[in-house]
């Protein structure tokens, strides 16, 4: 499968699946007991993560049975198998589990389509916020909010003065602090999960520097949305495109997600 055609009709199927997963998450969110467990890597997992995973996998099998699936909650897939994949779904059923536990609403459902190492389509759904971001690289990006759909296009957006930097609410990296010093005067915003990419895609922030650990399922869907909107996600400091399924481990290198104007500035 050297080429793949993914249409807006296909994207709407993924949007529907993400919303169904969001409903499953919200059923748990409404409960007093979030049923929190701790995985081997000391990260939390809740009943909502599992419920969302099950909804997404079932939906993908129904509509796209021929495409492999990798999920944070079913990641035990050998490199020998993964490296044969040209195309696959990469999902994080509940990105921002810590935000979910804090009940601040800043968590998302992430579903991405990876083809030949690139995130070519993605959906990011924030059920509490009622926001659904979607995009197909080369075709466009959209935000659905309160029943209204708007186009996301930051391809001609200038860097704000002072620049607005978005960062993590749950993770602070010393390397980010050093990067911020190179920017000079700036405004800093904090938000959880993949919403940081989406703020750049909406034009609400100029840059998201992530100079700390993330996994591939944390970033793929939102990268697809941002790049569909005219932004870029590049490894740092190499400034080469952030890619997927290129190595045995699923950790991302450091990266910068930003508007194209950010990278063009002097």
N, C-alpha and C positions, 0 to 999 in steps of 0.2 A: 504494500500500500504506500507508494511513493507520494501520491497526492491524495488529499482528502477534501471532500466538499461538506461544509457544515453550514446550514442555512439558518435564517432567523426562525423558521418553523421548528427546527431542531432545538434552537436555543430556548424557545418558549416551553418546550418539553422539560428542559432542565430547570427553568424558572419554576414550573409547576411542582417538580420533584423537590426543589429547595424549599418551597413554601409548605409542602406537606411535611417535610422534615422539621421545619420551624414550628408547625403545629404540635408535632410530637414533643419537641423540646419544651414548648410552653405548657404542656400538660404536666410535665415534671416541675417546671419553674413555679407553678402555682401551688405546689405541695410544700408542706412544712419541712419534710425530710427530703433533701436532695440526693440521698443515697450516694455519698461520696466515698470512693475507694482510692487507693494510691497504687500507681503502676510501678514496675521495677525501676523506672528512671526517676522515681519520686514525684512524677507529675500526677495531678488529680484526674480522675475520670468519674463521671456520674452516670446515673441511669439515663439521663438525657442524651449523653454522647452515644450510648448504645442504641437507644430508640431511634435517634436520627440516622445513625449508620444503617440500621436495618431498613428504614424507609427508603433511603437513597439507593442502596444496593438493589432492592427489589424493583425500584423504578427504572434504574439503568438497565437491569436485565430484561425488563419488559420492553423497553424502547430501543435499546442498543445492545442486544445480546452478544453481538460479535466482538465487542470491544472489552478488553480486560479492565479490571477495576483494582485500584490500590487505595486503601483507606487507612487513616491513622489507627483505627480500631481493628484493622486486619492487615497489619503491615508485615507479617511473617512470610514474605515472598522472597525466594532465593534470587541472588544476583544473576545466577545462571539462567533463570527464567525471565527476569525483568529485562536483561540486556537484549533479549530477542524481540521485545515490544517496540513496534514502530508507533503505535497509537494506543493510548490507554486513558482511563479516567483517574484523576488524582483528587481525592476528597478529604476534607477535614469536616466531619459531621458536626462538630461544635468547636469552633475556633474561639479561644478566649474562655476556657473553662474556669479560670480564676475569676474572670469578670462575671461569669454566670453564678459562681458561688457567692460573690460579693453582691449579686443582684443589682448591678448598675446598668444592665441592659446592653453593654458594649461587647456583645458576642455575636458570632455569625455562623452561617452554614456556608461552606466553601466547596464548590464543585468545578473542577477544571478539566478541560480536554487537552491532553499533551500529544503532540505529533512531532516525531523526530527531534525530541529534546526541547521543543518550544511549547509554551502555553498559548494555544491558539484560540481558545474560547473559555469563558468563565462566568460563573454566577456567584455573587456574594449576597446573602440574604441576612438581614438583621431583624429578627422577628419582633423584638420589643420596640424598635424604632420604626417599624413598618417600612423599611427601605430595602429595595431589591436592586442591586447593581448587576448589569450584565453586559457582555461584550464579545464580539468576534473580531479578532485582529484583521484589519483590512476592510471590515464592513461597518464598524461603528460600535459605540457604547451607549448605554441607556440607564436611566435611573427611574424606577417606578416608586412613587411615594404618595400615599393617600389617594390611590387611584389615578394619579396623574403621571404620565410618562414624559420625560424630558431627555433630550440628547446631551450626552457628555462629550465635549470637544474642547480640549485645552491646547490644541496644536498651535494656535496663534496667541496664546496667553502669555503676557509678560510677567517677569518675576516681580512680586510685590515689594514695596519699600516701607519698612524693612522686610526682609524675607520672612515668611511664616514656615517654621519647622514643626513637623508633627513627630511625636515620639511615643514610646510605650508607657502605659500606665503601670504595668507590672514588672517591667525589666529596665534596668538602668545600666548602661555600659560606660566604663571609663573612656573607651575609645570614641564613643559618641561625643563626650565632653570635649575631647581633643579636636574632633572634627568641627564642632560648633565654634571653637576658637578661630578656626580658619575662615569662618563666615563673617565674623564681626557682629555688628548689631543685628539682632533678629528677635522675632517673637516666637515663643515656644508654646505649643499646644500638646496636651497629653490625651490619648484615647487608647482603648484596648483593641485587641484582635486585628484582623485584616482591614478594619475601618480606616487605618492610617493611609493605606494605598488609596482608598476610596475618597478620602478627603482631598488628596492630590488630584484625583480624577475629576472631582467636582470643582476644582479651582479654589478650594478653601485653604489649601496649604501648597507650598512650593516644593518642599522636599521632605522625604522620610529617609534618614540615614539609619540603617540597621547594622551596626557594627557589633554584633553579638550573635549567639546561636539561634537559628531557626531550622525547622525541618521543611522539606519540599512541599508538604501538604499545607503548611502555614501560608505559603506565598503564591502558589500557582494560579488560583482563581482570580485573586486580586491583581496579580501581575497582568493577566489577560485583560481584565477590565481597564486597568490604567493604560496599557499599551494600545488598546482599542480606542481609547479616548485621546490618544496623541502624546502620551507620556512615555517614559523609558524606565526600565529597571536593569541596572548594570552591576556587575561585581565590582567590589572596591578593594584595592585601588586600581585594578586592571582596567576597569571601565569597559569590559566586554559583556555582552548580553548574558543575563542570568538564565541558565538552562537546567534541564531536568533529566534524571535517569542516565546520567553520564558516568556514574561511579557506583561502587558497592554501597557506601553509606548514603543515607538520605538527608544529611545535614547540608544546609546552604553555606556558601562562603559569605563573608560580609558583602552587603550590597547597598546601593543608593537607589531609591525610587523617587522620581521627580518629573517635573514638566520638561519638555525638550528645551525650553528657554533657560532652564536652570543650567543645563549642561553647555549651552551656547554662550553663557555669560562670561565676561572676562574677569 
